[in-house]
């Protein structure tokens, strides 16, 4: 029987204050502070016959070209083929601009260059600190979202559609060392990360960041990795996606 080995790692990717934030059009300006830090995390799994690397990041998203850079850097160090490297982002609307969404702020190219190297580095670090491990997985009922495609007499608007499709569960991959200590908790749910709204100029990982911190607090020593699901029509249960915590009308959210 194959022997499983696993390793996990994380790295800080918070951009400098002053970068443009992405996710809402018409923001009043660039970032002015840090609400909470952004992280990239990685989980590496290897058996006697195969291996895979999962990289997650507190970002709005990455373009195909940016992901290709990360995969190439990983390949140079680990000889791991591109199809064995999964890169996913939390879709926070309070993170720095990348090239995956146009016309919602300018990309800080100097920061982006460092960011892509950090994403590769966190994966390489995870692959170089493996230990014998076991896997478990489960699906639990949970929902923090509502379908936002509300039908009205005037047409479809951003609101609440209680009859719309949702994803009322969270998928979890639990990795434990054979000695019994937690290594990683990879989990996937679907909802736009728009808690702070379009009026906010603070850098934040939004609710996925809070969820990851909560998991790591509940299981000290584990690395919690969040993978965003198909959140296109799914936004937070409380309030419309274009509103800030103050209730003032905000800017349109990225799809």
Secondary structure, 3 states (H helix, E strand, C coil): CCCCEEEEEEEECCCCCCCCEECECCCCCCCCEECCCCEEEEEEEECCCCEEEEEEECCCCCCHHHHHHHHHHHHHHHCCCHHHEEEEECCECCEECCCCCCCCCCCCHHHHHHHHHHHHHHHHHHHCCCEEEEEEEEEEECCCEEECEEEECCEEEECCCCCCCCCCEEEEEEEEECCCCEEEEEEEECCCECCCCCCCCEECCHHHHHHHHHHHHHCCCCEEEEEECCCCCEEECCCCCCECCCCCECCCECC
